[in-house]
Amino acid sequence: MSPTVFREKKYRFFFFSREETRIHIHVISPDGEAKFWVEPNIELAQFVGYNERELKKLTEIIKEHRDEIIEKWNKHFAS
């Protein structure tokens, strides 16, 4: 299961259920995919297909939605 947390333009931000305990977010689009750690700091974990400019843009989007990501993570993984 991979619930969508939010969408922005061509990007879908989502979790993989029960992948690991450290808070992180996945992003996918027609151009590639990436995984970012959200805590303790927002940090790129891995990626395929995105260039440096897009990765910077994705980092900024995640910063803007950080509280929402953490809230939805805690709610989703509370059970």
mmJSON file of the N, C-alpha and C atoms, coordinates in Angstrom:
{"data_MODEL":{"atom_site":{
"group_PDB":["ATOM","ATOM","ATOM","ATOM","ATOM","ATOM","ATOM","ATOM","ATOM","ATOM","ATOM","ATOM","ATOM","ATOM","ATOM","ATOM","ATOM","ATOM","ATOM","ATOM","ATOM","ATOM","ATOM","ATOM","ATOM","ATOM","ATOM","ATOM","ATOM","ATOM","ATOM","ATOM","ATOM","ATOM","ATOM","ATOM","ATOM","ATOM","ATOM","ATOM","ATOM","ATOM","ATOM","ATOM","ATOM","ATOM","ATOM","ATOM","ATOM","ATOM","ATOM","ATOM","ATOM","ATOM","ATOM","ATOM","ATOM","ATOM","ATOM","ATOM","ATOM","ATOM","ATOM","ATOM","ATOM","ATOM","ATOM","ATOM","ATOM","ATOM","ATOM","ATOM","ATOM","ATOM","ATOM","ATOM","ATOM","ATOM","ATOM","ATOM","ATOM","ATOM","ATOM","ATOM","ATOM","ATOM","ATOM","ATOM","ATOM","ATOM","ATOM","ATOM","ATOM","ATOM","ATOM","ATOM","ATOM","ATOM","ATOM","ATOM","ATOM","ATOM","ATOM","ATOM","ATOM","ATOM","ATOM","ATOM","ATOM","ATOM","ATOM","ATOM","ATOM","ATOM","ATOM","ATOM","ATOM","ATOM","ATOM","ATOM","ATOM","ATOM","ATOM","ATOM","ATOM","ATOM","ATOM","ATOM","ATOM","ATOM","ATOM","ATOM","ATOM","ATOM","ATOM","ATOM","ATOM","ATOM","ATOM","ATOM","ATOM","ATOM","ATOM","ATOM","ATOM","ATOM","ATOM","ATOM","ATOM","ATOM","ATOM","ATOM","ATOM","ATOM","ATOM","ATOM","ATOM","ATOM","ATOM","ATOM","ATOM","ATOM","ATOM","ATOM","ATOM","ATOM","ATOM","ATOM","ATOM","ATOM","ATOM","ATOM","ATOM","ATOM","ATOM","ATOM","ATOM","ATOM","ATOM","ATOM","ATOM","ATOM","ATOM","ATOM","ATOM","ATOM","ATOM","ATOM","ATOM","ATOM","ATOM","ATOM","ATOM","ATOM","ATOM","ATOM","ATOM","ATOM","ATOM","ATOM","ATOM","ATOM","ATOM","ATOM","ATOM","ATOM","ATOM","ATOM","ATOM","ATOM","ATOM","ATOM","ATOM","ATOM","ATOM","ATOM","ATOM","ATOM","ATOM","ATOM","ATOM","ATOM","ATOM","ATOM","ATOM","ATOM","ATOM","ATOM","ATOM","ATOM","ATOM","ATOM","ATOM","ATOM","ATOM","ATOM","ATOM"],
"id":[1,2,3,4,5,6,7,8,9,10,11,12,13,14,15,16,17,18,19,20,21,22,23,24,25,26,27,28,29,30,31,32,33,34,35,36,37,38,39,40,41,42,43,44,45,46,47,48,49,50,51,52,53,54,55,56,57,58,59,60,61,62,63,64,65,66,67,68,69,70,71,72,73,74,75,76,77,78,79,80,81,82,83,84,85,86,87,88,89,90,91,92,93,94,95,96,97,98,99,100,101,102,103,104,105,106,107,108,109,110,111,112,113,114,115,116,117,118,119,120,121,122,123,124,125,126,127,128,129,130,131,132,133,134,135,136,137,138,139,140,141,142,143,144,145,146,147,148,149,150,151,152,153,154,155,156,157,158,159,160,161,162,163,164,165,166,167,168,169,170,171,172,173,174,175,176,177,178,179,180,181,182,183,184,185,186,187,188,189,190,191,192,193,194,195,196,197,198,199,200,201,202,203,204,205,206,207,208,209,210,211,212,213,214,215,216,217,218,219,220,221,222,223,224,225,226,227,228,229,230,231,232,233,234,235,236,237],
"type_symbol":["N","C","C","N","C","C","N","C","C","N","C","C","N","C","C","N","C","C","N","C","C","N","C","C","N","C","C","N","C","C","N","C","C","N","C","C","N","C","C","N","C","C","N","C","C","N","C","C","N","C","C","N","C","C","N","C","C","N","C","C","N","C","C","N","C","C","N","C","C","N","C","C","N","C","C","N","C","C","N","C","C","N","C","C","N","C","C","N","C","C","N","C","C","N","C","C","N","C","C","N","C","C","N","C","C","N","C","C","N","C","C","N","C","C","N","C","C","N","C","C","N","C","C","N","C","C","N","C","C","N","C","C","N","C","C","N","C","C","N","C","C","N","C","C","N","C","C","N","C","C","N","C","C","N","C","C","N","C","C","N","C","C","N","C","C","N","C","C","N","C","C","N","C","C","N","C","C","N","C","C","N","C","C","N","C","C","N","C","C","N","C","C","N","C","C","N","C","C","N","C","C","N","C","C","N","C","C","N","C","C","N","C","C","N","C","C","N","C","C","N","C","C","N","C","C","N","C","C","N","C","C","N","C","C","N","C","C"],
"label_atom_id":["N","CA","C","N","CA","C","N","CA","C","N","CA","C","N","CA","C","N","CA","C","N","CA","C","N","CA","C","N","CA","C","N","CA","C","N","CA","C","N","CA","C","N","CA","C","N","CA","C","N","CA","C","N","CA","C","N","CA","C","N","CA","C","N","CA","C","N","CA","C","N","CA","C","N","CA","C","N","CA","C","N","CA","C","N","CA","C","N","CA","C","N","CA","C","N","CA","C","N","CA","C","N","CA","C","N","CA","C","N","CA","C","N","CA","C","N","CA","C","N","CA","C","N","CA","C","N","CA","C","N","CA","C","N","CA","C","N","CA","C","N","CA","C","N","CA","C","N","CA","C","N","CA","C","N","CA","C","N","CA","C","N","CA","C","N","CA","C","N","CA","C","N","CA","C","N","CA","C","N","CA","C","N","CA","C","N","CA","C","N","CA","C","N","CA","C","N","CA","C","N","CA","C","N","CA","C","N","CA","C","N","CA","C","N","CA","C","N","CA","C","N","CA","C","N","CA","C","N","CA","C","N","CA","C","N","CA","C","N","CA","C","N","CA","C","N","CA","C","N","CA","C","N","CA","C","N","CA","C","N","CA","C","N","CA","C","N","CA","C","N","CA","C","N","CA","C"],
"label_alt_id":[null,null,null,null,null,null,null,null,null,null,null,null,null,null,null,null,null,null,null,null,null,null,null,null,null,null,null,null,null,null,null,null,null,null,null,null,null,null,null,null,null,null,null,null,null,null,null,null,null,null,null,null,null,null,null,null,null,null,null,null,null,null,null,null,null,null,null,null,null,null,null,null,null,null,null,null,null,null,null,null,null,null,null,null,null,null,null,null,null,null,null,null,null,null,null,null,null,null,null,null,null,null,null,null,null,null,null,null,null,null,null,null,null,null,null,null,null,null,null,null,null,null,null,null,null,null,null,null,null,null,null,null,null,null,null,null,null,null,null,null,null,null,null,null,null,null,null,null,null,null,null,null,null,null,null,null,null,null,null,null,null,null,null,null,null,null,null,null,null,null,null,null,null,null,null,null,null,null,null,null,null,null,null,null,null,null,null,null,null,null,null,null,null,null,null,null,null,null,null,null,null,null,null,null,null,null,null,null,null,null,null,null,null,null,null,null,null,null,null,null,null,null,null,null,null,null,null,null,null,null,null,null,null,null,null,null,null],
"label_comp_id":["MET","MET","MET","SER","SER","SER","PRO","PRO","PRO","THR","THR","THR","VAL","VAL","VAL","PHE","PHE","PHE","ARG","ARG","ARG","GLU","GLU","GLU","LYS","LYS","LYS","LYS","LYS","LYS","TYR","TYR","TYR","ARG","ARG","ARG","PHE","PHE","PHE","PHE","PHE","PHE","PHE","PHE","PHE","PHE","PHE","PHE","SER","SER","SER","ARG","ARG","ARG","GLU","GLU","GLU","GLU","GLU","GLU","THR","THR","THR","ARG","ARG","ARG","ILE","ILE","ILE","HIS","HIS","HIS","ILE","ILE","ILE","HIS","HIS","HIS","VAL","VAL","VAL","ILE","ILE","ILE","SER","SER","SER","PRO","PRO","PRO","ASP","ASP","ASP","GLY","GLY","GLY","GLU","GLU","GLU","ALA","ALA","ALA","LYS","LYS","LYS","PHE","PHE","PHE","TRP","TRP","TRP","VAL","VAL","VAL","GLU","GLU","GLU","PRO","PRO","PRO","ASN","ASN","ASN","ILE","ILE","ILE","GLU","GLU","GLU","LEU","LEU","LEU","ALA","ALA","ALA","GLN","GLN","GLN","PHE","PHE","PHE","VAL","VAL","VAL","GLY","GLY","GLY","TYR","TYR","TYR","ASN","ASN","ASN","GLU","GLU","GLU","ARG","ARG","ARG","GLU","GLU","GLU","LEU","LEU","LEU","LYS","LYS","LYS","LYS","LYS","LYS","LEU","LEU","LEU","THR","THR","THR","GLU","GLU","GLU","ILE","ILE","ILE","ILE","ILE","ILE","LYS","LYS","LYS","GLU","GLU","GLU","HIS","HIS","HIS","ARG","ARG","ARG","ASP","ASP","ASP","GLU","GLU","GLU","ILE","ILE","ILE","ILE","ILE","ILE","GLU","GLU","GLU","LYS","LYS","LYS","TRP","TRP","TRP","ASN","ASN","ASN","LYS","LYS","LYS","HIS","HIS","HIS","PHE","PHE","PHE","ALA","ALA","ALA","SER","SER","SER"],
"label_asym_id":["A","A","A","A","A","A","A","A","A","A","A","A","A","A","A","A","A","A","A","A","A","A","A","A","A","A","A","A","A","A","A","A","A","A","A","A","A","A","A","A","A","A","A","A","A","A","A","A","A","A","A","A","A","A","A","A","A","A","A","A","A","A","A","A","A","A","A","A","A","A","A","A","A","A","A","A","A","A","A","A","A","A","A","A","A","A","A","A","A","A","A","A","A","A","A","A","A","A","A","A","A","A","A","A","A","A","A","A","A","A","A","A","A","A","A","A","A","A","A","A","A","A","A","A","A","A","A","A","A","A","A","A","A","A","A","A","A","A","A","A","A","A","A","A","A","A","A","A","A","A","A","A","A","A","A","A","A","A","A","A","A","A","A","A","A","A","A","A","A","A","A","A","A","A","A","A","A","A","A","A","A","A","A","A","A","A","A","A","A","A","A","A","A","A","A","A","A","A","A","A","A","A","A","A","A","A","A","A","A","A","A","A","A","A","A","A","A","A","A","A","A","A","A","A","A","A","A","A","A","A","A","A","A","A","A","A","A"],
"label_entity_id":["1","1","1","1","1","1","1","1","1","1","1","1","1","1","1","1","1","1","1","1","1","1","1","1","1","1","1","1","1","1","1","1","1","1","1","1","1","1","1","1","1","1","1","1","1","1","1","1","1","1","1","1","1","1","1","1","1","1","1","1","1","1","1","1","1","1","1","1","1","1","1","1","1","1","1","1","1","1","1","1","1","1","1","1","1","1","1","1","1","1","1","1","1","1","1","1","1","1","1","1","1","1","1","1","1","1","1","1","1","1","1","1","1","1","1","1","1","1","1","1","1","1","1","1","1","1","1","1","1","1","1","1","1","1","1","1","1","1","1","1","1","1","1","1","1","1","1","1","1","1","1","1","1","1","1","1","1","1","1","1","1","1","1","1","1","1","1","1","1","1","1","1","1","1","1","1","1","1","1","1","1","1","1","1","1","1","1","1","1","1","1","1","1","1","1","1","1","1","1","1","1","1","1","1","1","1","1","1","1","1","1","1","1","1","1","1","1","1","1","1","1","1","1","1","1","1","1","1","1","1","1","1","1","1","1","1","1"],
"label_seq_id":[1,1,1,2,2,2,3,3,3,4,4,4,5,5,5,6,6,6,7,7,7,8,8,8,9,9,9,10,10,10,11,11,11,12,12,12,13,13,13,14,14,14,15,15,15,16,16,16,17,17,17,18,18,18,19,19,19,20,20,20,21,21,21,22,22,22,23,23,23,24,24,24,25,25,25,26,26,26,27,27,27,28,28,28,29,29,29,30,30,30,31,31,31,32,32,32,33,33,33,34,34,34,35,35,35,36,36,36,37,37,37,38,38,38,39,39,39,40,40,40,41,41,41,42,42,42,43,43,43,44,44,44,45,45,45,46,46,46,47,47,47,48,48,48,49,49,49,50,50,50,51,51,51,52,52,52,53,53,53,54,54,54,55,55,55,56,56,56,57,57,57,58,58,58,59,59,59,60,60,60,61,61,61,62,62,62,63,63,63,64,64,64,65,65,65,66,66,66,67,67,67,68,68,68,69,69,69,70,70,70,71,71,71,72,72,72,73,73,73,74,74,74,75,75,75,76,76,76,77,77,77,78,78,78,79,79,79],
"pdbx_PDB_ins_code":[null,null,null,null,null,null,null,null,null,null,null,null,null,null,null,null,null,null,null,null,null,null,null,null,null,null,null,null,null,null,null,null,null,null,null,null,null,null,null,null,null,null,null,null,null,null,null,null,null,null,null,null,null,null,null,null,null,null,null,null,null,null,null,null,null,null,null,null,null,null,null,null,null,null,null,null,null,null,null,null,null,null,null,null,null,null,null,null,null,null,null,null,null,null,null,null,null,null,null,null,null,null,null,null,null,null,null,null,null,null,null,null,null,null,null,null,null,null,null,null,null,null,null,null,null,null,null,null,null,null,null,null,null,null,null,null,null,null,null,null,null,null,null,null,null,null,null,null,null,null,null,null,null,null,null,null,null,null,null,null,null,null,null,null,null,null,null,null,null,null,null,null,null,null,null,null,null,null,null,null,null,null,null,null,null,null,null,null,null,null,null,null,null,null,null,null,null,null,null,null,null,null,null,null,null,null,null,null,null,null,null,null,null,null,null,null,null,null,null,null,null,null,null,null,null,null,null,null,null,null,null,null,null,null,null,null,null],
"Cartn_x":[0.851,0.0,0.897,0.534,1.319,0.381,-0.089,-1.036,-0.412,-1.16,-0.736,-0.891,0.144,0.107,-0.4,0.149,-0.332,0.23,-0.341,0.143,0.436,1.463,1.77,2.263,1.485,1.76,1.914,3.039,3.2,3.727,3.943,4.552,3.525,3.727,2.924,3.852,3.465,4.231,3.492,4.204,3.515,4.431,3.801,4.513,4.379,5.363,5.216,4.909,3.824,3.458,4.481,4.89,5.779,7.145,7.618,8.927,10.048,10.001,10.958,10.414,11.015,10.418,10.815,11.941,12.369,11.451,10.979,10.027,10.695,10.039,10.525,9.345,9.588,8.543,9.138,8.317,8.693,7.993,8.615,8.001,8.223,7.192,7.28,6.615,7.141,6.575,7.017,6.554,7.012,8.532,9.18,10.615,11.51,10.969,11.806,11.123,11.932,11.428,12.549,12.147,13.128,12.549,13.448,13.084,13.841,13.122,13.714,13.452,14.493,14.301,13.653,12.764,12.084,12.596,12.997,13.549,14.848,15.81,15.74,15.804,16.398,16.459,15.977,15.518,15.122,16.408,16.507,17.734,17.399,18.018,17.815,18.42,17.62,18.102,18.545,17.725,18.064,17.18,17.622,16.817,17.232,16.331,16.576,15.864,16.57,15.943,15.86,15.913,15.808,17.161,17.152,18.385,18.496,19.608,19.873,18.811,18.377,17.356,16.034,15.62,14.373,14.5,15.644,15.837,15.763,16.302,16.221,14.764,14.032,12.609,11.835,12.102,11.414,11.728,12.97,13.347,12.553,12.393,11.625,10.153,9.58,8.177,8.027,8.956,8.888,9.029,9.904,10.027,8.698,8.021,6.74,5.67,5.757,4.742,5.219,6.35,6.963,5.999,5.321,4.395,3.271,2.75,1.691,2.197,3.401,3.981,4.11,4.657,4.839,3.499,2.533,1.204,0.566,0.633,0.03,0.801,2.115,2.922,2.461,2.385,1.997,0.596,-0.298,-1.665,-1.688,-1.002,-1.01,-0.359,0.741,1.487,1.139,0.093,-0.327,-0.873,-1.428,-2.032,-1.017],
"Cartn_y":[-1.177,0.0,1.241,2.218,3.455,4.659,5.112,6.234,7.549,8.281,9.603,10.594,11.355,12.393,13.692,14.051,15.207,15.15,15.958,16.101,17.575,17.809,19.177,19.114,19.759,19.724,18.279,17.916,16.561,15.565,16.018,15.184,14.575,13.304,12.612,12.283,12.72,12.48,11.425,10.378,9.243,8.486,7.582,6.668,5.254,4.423,2.978,2.469,1.769,1.263,0.265,0.481,-0.421,-0.636,0.351,0.23,0.326,1.353,1.55,2.611,2.737,3.59,5.066,5.382,6.784,7.522,8.707,9.457,9.89,9.53,9.869,9.961,10.496,10.652,10.258,9.609,9.269,10.251,10.512,11.366,10.698,10.769,10.185,11.111,11.117,11.886,11.184,11.649,11.04,11.141,12.074,12.3,11.45,10.91,10.13,9.859,9.444,9.23,9.449,9.745,10.027,9.701,9.583,9.372,10.406,11.081,12.087,11.73,11.824,11.76,13.072,13.017,14.216,14.589,13.608,13.853,13.095,13.622,14.882,16.109,15.944,17.041,16.526,17.425,17.036,16.778,15.554,15.128,14.113,14.248,13.315,11.963,10.905,9.553,8.853,8.957,8.335,8.919,8.786,9.29,8.633,8.717,8.261,9.234,9.755,10.532,12.034,12.531,13.967,14.641,15.885,16.658,17.492,18.161,18.93,20.011,20.648,21.704,21.144,20.002,19.39,18.917,18.362,17.902,19.07,20.209,21.406,21.845,21.822,22.178,21.223,19.932,18.949,19.148,19.465,19.739,20.918,21.961,23.135,22.781,21.98,21.555,20.763,19.871,19.07,19.96,20.958,21.906,22.602,23.013,23.694,22.785,21.493,20.538,19.669,20.002,19.155,18.817,19.794,19.53,18.596,18.8,17.941,16.504,16.353,15.025,14.297,14.974,14.362,14.004,14.897,14.631,13.408,13.349,12.22,10.93,11.023,9.845,9.274,10.135,9.681,9.096,9.688,9.17,7.83,7.737,6.503,5.335,5.598,4.513,4.336,5.009,4.898,3.514,2.846,1.524,0.424],
"Cartn_z":[0.0,0.0,0.0,-0.796,-0.854,-0.921,0.252,0.269,-0.184,-0.985,-1.438,-0.296,-0.038,0.989,0.374,-0.784,-1.541,-2.95,-3.825,-5.194,-5.442,-6.199,-6.617,-8.057,-8.93,-10.365,-10.816,-11.434,-11.965,-10.93,-9.691,-8.669,-7.722,-7.406,-6.388,-5.221,-4.021,-2.805,-1.998,-1.589,-0.962,-0.012,0.786,1.675,1.132,1.426,1.299,2.697,2.858,4.179,4.69,5.919,6.654,6.006,5.282,4.652,5.693,6.531,7.616,8.556,9.729,10.761,10.671,10.085,9.986,9.007,9.411,8.585,7.281,6.185,4.855,3.897,2.717,1.701,0.348,-0.459,-1.829,-2.76,-3.883,-4.909,-6.257,-7.081,-8.415,-9.415,-10.621,-11.734,-13.02,-14.163,-15.415,-15.622,-14.923,-15.109,-14.229,-13.137,-12.235,-10.914,-9.955,-8.602,-7.608,-6.362,-5.323,-3.961,-3.004,-1.601,-0.785,0.117,0.989,2.441,3.275,4.721,5.135,6.099,6.585,7.976,8.751,10.083,10.234,10.941,11.675,10.76,9.579,8.61,7.258,6.417,5.069,4.279,3.755,3.097,2.004,0.874,-0.224,0.138,0.026,0.316,-0.964,-2.012,-3.294,-4.382,-5.633,-6.737,-8.046,-9.0,-10.371,-11.297,-12.289,-13.342,-13.153,-11.937,-11.717,-11.831,-12.332,-12.362,-11.082,-10.928,-9.707,-9.472,-10.54,-10.421,-9.88,-10.419,-9.945,-8.502,-8.141,-6.763,-5.786,-6.176,-5.324,-5.191,-6.294,-6.277,-5.377,-5.483,-4.65,-3.169,-2.869,-1.479,-0.935,-1.724,-1.294,-1.074,-1.961,-1.802,-0.511,-0.245,0.984,2.216,2.163,3.28,3.546,2.481,2.624,3.224,2.983,3.436,4.601,5.188,6.222,7.356,7.899,9.01,8.588,7.398,6.865,6.69,6.182,5.979,7.314,8.308,9.632,10.248,10.152,10.703,10.038,8.719,8.003,8.246,8.386,8.71,10.052,11.067,12.403,12.409,11.679,11.592,10.861,9.752,8.949,9.681,10.376,11.017,12.503,12.958,14.363,14.677,13.698,13.968,14.035],
"occupancy":[1.0,1.0,1.0,1.0,1.0,1.0,1.0,1.0,1.0,1.0,1.0,1.0,1.0,1.0,1.0,1.0,1.0,1.0,1.0,1.0,1.0,1.0,1.0,1.0,1.0,1.0,1.0,1.0,1.0,1.0,1.0,1.0,1.0,1.0,1.0,1.0,1.0,1.0,1.0,1.0,1.0,1.0,1.0,1.0,1.0,1.0,1.0,1.0,1.0,1.0,1.0,1.0,1.0,1.0,1.0,1.0,1.0,1.0,1.0,1.0,1.0,1.0,1.0,1.0,1.0,1.0,1.0,1.0,1.0,1.0,1.0,1.0,1.0,1.0,1.0,1.0,1.0,1.0,1.0,1.0,1.0,1.0,1.0,1.0,1.0,1.0,1.0,1.0,1.0,1.0,1.0,1.0,1.0,1.0,1.0,1.0,1.0,1.0,1.0,1.0,1.0,1.0,1.0,1.0,1.0,1.0,1.0,1.0,1.0,1.0,1.0,1.0,1.0,1.0,1.0,1.0,1.0,1.0,1.0,1.0,1.0,1.0,1.0,1.0,1.0,1.0,1.0,1.0,1.0,1.0,1.0,1.0,1.0,1.0,1.0,1.0,1.0,1.0,1.0,1.0,1.0,1.0,1.0,1.0,1.0,1.0,1.0,1.0,1.0,1.0,1.0,1.0,1.0,1.0,1.0,1.0,1.0,1.0,1.0,1.0,1.0,1.0,1.0,1.0,1.0,1.0,1.0,1.0,1.0,1.0,1.0,1.0,1.0,1.0,1.0,1.0,1.0,1.0,1.0,1.0,1.0,1.0,1.0,1.0,1.0,1.0,1.0,1.0,1.0,1.0,1.0,1.0,1.0,1.0,1.0,1.0,1.0,1.0,1.0,1.0,1.0,1.0,1.0,1.0,1.0,1.0,1.0,1.0,1.0,1.0,1.0,1.0,1.0,1.0,1.0,1.0,1.0,1.0,1.0,1.0,1.0,1.0,1.0,1.0,1.0,1.0,1.0,1.0,1.0,1.0,1.0,1.0,1.0,1.0,1.0,1.0,1.0],
"B_iso_or_equiv":[0.0,0.0,0.0,0.0,0.0,0.0,0.0,0.0,0.0,0.0,0.0,0.0,0.0,0.0,0.0,0.0,0.0,0.0,0.0,0.0,0.0,0.0,0.0,0.0,0.0,0.0,0.0,0.0,0.0,0.0,0.0,0.0,0.0,0.0,0.0,0.0,0.0,0.0,0.0,0.0,0.0,0.0,0.0,0.0,0.0,0.0,0.0,0.0,0.0,0.0,0.0,0.0,0.0,0.0,0.0,0.0,0.0,0.0,0.0,0.0,0.0,0.0,0.0,0.0,0.0,0.0,0.0,0.0,0.0,0.0,0.0,0.0,0.0,0.0,0.0,0.0,0.0,0.0,0.0,0.0,0.0,0.0,0.0,0.0,0.0,0.0,0.0,0.0,0.0,0.0,0.0,0.0,0.0,0.0,0.0,0.0,0.0,0.0,0.0,0.0,0.0,0.0,0.0,0.0,0.0,0.0,0.0,0.0,0.0,0.0,0.0,0.0,0.0,0.0,0.0,0.0,0.0,0.0,0.0,0.0,0.0,0.0,0.0,0.0,0.0,0.0,0.0,0.0,0.0,0.0,0.0,0.0,0.0,0.0,0.0,0.0,0.0,0.0,0.0,0.0,0.0,0.0,0.0,0.0,0.0,0.0,0.0,0.0,0.0,0.0,0.0,0.0,0.0,0.0,0.0,0.0,0.0,0.0,0.0,0.0,0.0,0.0,0.0,0.0,0.0,0.0,0.0,0.0,0.0,0.0,0.0,0.0,0.0,0.0,0.0,0.0,0.0,0.0,0.0,0.0,0.0,0.0,0.0,0.0,0.0,0.0,0.0,0.0,0.0,0.0,0.0,0.0,0.0,0.0,0.0,0.0,0.0,0.0,0.0,0.0,0.0,0.0,0.0,0.0,0.0,0.0,0.0,0.0,0.0,0.0,0.0,0.0,0.0,0.0,0.0,0.0,0.0,0.0,0.0,0.0,0.0,0.0,0.0,0.0,0.0,0.0,0.0,0.0,0.0,0.0,0.0,0.0,0.0,0.0,0.0,0.0,0.0],
"pdbx_formal_charge":[null,null,null,null,null,null,null,null,null,null,null,null,null,null,null,null,null,null,null,null,null,null,null,null,null,null,null,null,null,null,null,null,null,null,null,null,null,null,null,null,null,null,null,null,null,null,null,null,null,null,null,null,null,null,null,null,null,null,null,null,null,null,null,null,null,null,null,null,null,null,null,null,null,null,null,null,null,null,null,null,null,null,null,null,null,null,null,null,null,null,null,null,null,null,null,null,null,null,null,null,null,null,null,null,null,null,null,null,null,null,null,null,null,null,null,null,null,null,null,null,null,null,null,null,null,null,null,null,null,null,null,null,null,null,null,null,null,null,null,null,null,null,null,null,null,null,null,null,null,null,null,null,null,null,null,null,null,null,null,null,null,null,null,null,null,null,null,null,null,null,null,null,null,null,null,null,null,null,null,null,null,null,null,null,null,null,null,null,null,null,null,null,null,null,null,null,null,null,null,null,null,null,null,null,null,null,null,null,null,null,null,null,null,null,null,null,null,null,null,null,null,null,null,null,null,null,null,null,null,null,null,null,null,null,null,null,null],
"auth_seq_id":[1,1,1,2,2,2,3,3,3,4,4,4,5,5,5,6,6,6,7,7,7,8,8,8,9,9,9,10,10,10,11,11,11,12,12,12,13,13,13,14,14,14,15,15,15,16,16,16,17,17,17,18,18,18,19,19,19,20,20,20,21,21,21,22,22,22,23,23,23,24,24,24,25,25,25,26,26,26,27,27,27,28,28,28,29,29,29,30,30,30,31,31,31,32,32,32,33,33,33,34,34,34,35,35,35,36,36,36,37,37,37,38,38,38,39,39,39,40,40,40,41,41,41,42,42,42,43,43,43,44,44,44,45,45,45,46,46,46,47,47,47,48,48,48,49,49,49,50,50,50,51,51,51,52,52,52,53,53,53,54,54,54,55,55,55,56,56,56,57,57,57,58,58,58,59,59,59,60,60,60,61,61,61,62,62,62,63,63,63,64,64,64,65,65,65,66,66,66,67,67,67,68,68,68,69,69,69,70,70,70,71,71,71,72,72,72,73,73,73,74,74,74,75,75,75,76,76,76,77,77,77,78,78,78,79,79,79],
"auth_comp_id":["MET","MET","MET","SER","SER","SER","PRO","PRO","PRO","THR","THR","THR","VAL","VAL","VAL","PHE","PHE","PHE","ARG","ARG","ARG","GLU","GLU","GLU","LYS","LYS","LYS","LYS","LYS","LYS","TYR","TYR","TYR","ARG","ARG","ARG","PHE","PHE","PHE","PHE","PHE","PHE","PHE","PHE","PHE","PHE","PHE","PHE","SER","SER","SER","ARG","ARG","ARG","GLU","GLU","GLU","GLU","GLU","GLU","THR","THR","THR","ARG","ARG","ARG","ILE","ILE","ILE","HIS","HIS","HIS","ILE","ILE","ILE","HIS","HIS","HIS","VAL","VAL","VAL","ILE","ILE","ILE","SER","SER","SER","PRO","PRO","PRO","ASP","ASP","ASP","GLY","GLY","GLY","GLU","GLU","GLU","ALA","ALA","ALA","LYS","LYS","LYS","PHE","PHE","PHE","TRP","TRP","TRP","VAL","VAL","VAL","GLU","GLU","GLU","PRO","PRO","PRO","ASN","ASN","ASN","ILE","ILE","ILE","GLU","GLU","GLU","LEU","LEU","LEU","ALA","ALA","ALA","GLN","GLN","GLN","PHE","PHE","PHE","VAL","VAL","VAL","GLY","GLY","GLY","TYR","TYR","TYR","ASN","ASN","ASN","GLU","GLU","GLU","ARG","ARG","ARG","GLU","GLU","GLU","LEU","LEU","LEU","LYS","LYS","LYS","LYS","LYS","LYS","LEU","LEU","LEU","THR","THR","THR","GLU","GLU","GLU","ILE","ILE","ILE","ILE","ILE","ILE","LYS","LYS","LYS","GLU","GLU","GLU","HIS","HIS","HIS","ARG","ARG","ARG","ASP","ASP","ASP","GLU","GLU","GLU","ILE","ILE","ILE","ILE","ILE","ILE","GLU","GLU","GLU","LYS","LYS","LYS","TRP","TRP","TRP","ASN","ASN","ASN","LYS","LYS","LYS","HIS","HIS","HIS","PHE","PHE","PHE","ALA","ALA","ALA","SER","SER","SER"],
"auth_asym_id":["A","A","A","A","A","A","A","A","A","A","A","A","A","A","A","A","A","A","A","A","A","A","A","A","A","A","A","A","A","A","A","A","A","A","A","A","A","A","A","A","A","A","A","A","A","A","A","A","A","A","A","A","A","A","A","A","A","A","A","A","A","A","A","A","A","A","A","A","A","A","A","A","A","A","A","A","A","A","A","A","A","A","A","A","A","A","A","A","A","A","A","A","A","A","A","A","A","A","A","A","A","A","A","A","A","A","A","A","A","A","A","A","A","A","A","A","A","A","A","A","A","A","A","A","A","A","A","A","A","A","A","A","A","A","A","A","A","A","A","A","A","A","A","A","A","A","A","A","A","A","A","A","A","A","A","A","A","A","A","A","A","A","A","A","A","A","A","A","A","A","A","A","A","A","A","A","A","A","A","A","A","A","A","A","A","A","A","A","A","A","A","A","A","A","A","A","A","A","A","A","A","A","A","A","A","A","A","A","A","A","A","A","A","A","A","A","A","A","A","A","A","A","A","A","A","A","A","A","A","A","A","A","A","A","A","A","A"],
"auth_atom_id":["N","CA","C","N","CA","C","N","CA","C","N","CA","C","N","CA","C","N","CA","C","N","CA","C","N","CA","C","N","CA","C","N","CA","C","N","CA","C","N","CA","C","N","CA","C","N","CA","C","N","CA","C","N","CA","C","N","CA","C","N","CA","C","N","CA","C","N","CA","C","N","CA","C","N","CA","C","N","CA","C","N","CA","C","N","CA","C","N","CA","C","N","CA","C","N","CA","C","N","CA","C","N","CA","C","N","CA","C","N","CA","C","N","CA","C","N","CA","C","N","CA","C","N","CA","C","N","CA","C","N","CA","C","N","CA","C","N","CA","C","N","CA","C","N","CA","C","N","CA","C","N","CA","C","N","CA","C","N","CA","C","N","CA","C","N","CA","C","N","CA","C","N","CA","C","N","CA","C","N","CA","C","N","CA","C","N","CA","C","N","CA","C","N","CA","C","N","CA","C","N","CA","C","N","CA","C","N","CA","C","N","CA","C","N","CA","C","N","CA","C","N","CA","C","N","CA","C","N","CA","C","N","CA","C","N","CA","C","N","CA","C","N","CA","C","N","CA","C","N","CA","C","N","CA","C","N","CA","C","N","CA","C","N","CA","C","N","CA","C","N","CA","C","N","CA","C"],
"pdbx_PDB_model_num":[1,1,1,1,1,1,1,1,1,1,1,1,1,1,1,1,1,1,1,1,1,1,1,1,1,1,1,1,1,1,1,1,1,1,1,1,1,1,1,1,1,1,1,1,1,1,1,1,1,1,1,1,1,1,1,1,1,1,1,1,1,1,1,1,1,1,1,1,1,1,1,1,1,1,1,1,1,1,1,1,1,1,1,1,1,1,1,1,1,1,1,1,1,1,1,1,1,1,1,1,1,1,1,1,1,1,1,1,1,1,1,1,1,1,1,1,1,1,1,1,1,1,1,1,1,1,1,1,1,1,1,1,1,1,1,1,1,1,1,1,1,1,1,1,1,1,1,1,1,1,1,1,1,1,1,1,1,1,1,1,1,1,1,1,1,1,1,1,1,1,1,1,1,1,1,1,1,1,1,1,1,1,1,1,1,1,1,1,1,1,1,1,1,1,1,1,1,1,1,1,1,1,1,1,1,1,1,1,1,1,1,1,1,1,1,1,1,1,1,1,1,1,1,1,1,1,1,1,1,1,1,1,1,1,1,1,1]
}}}
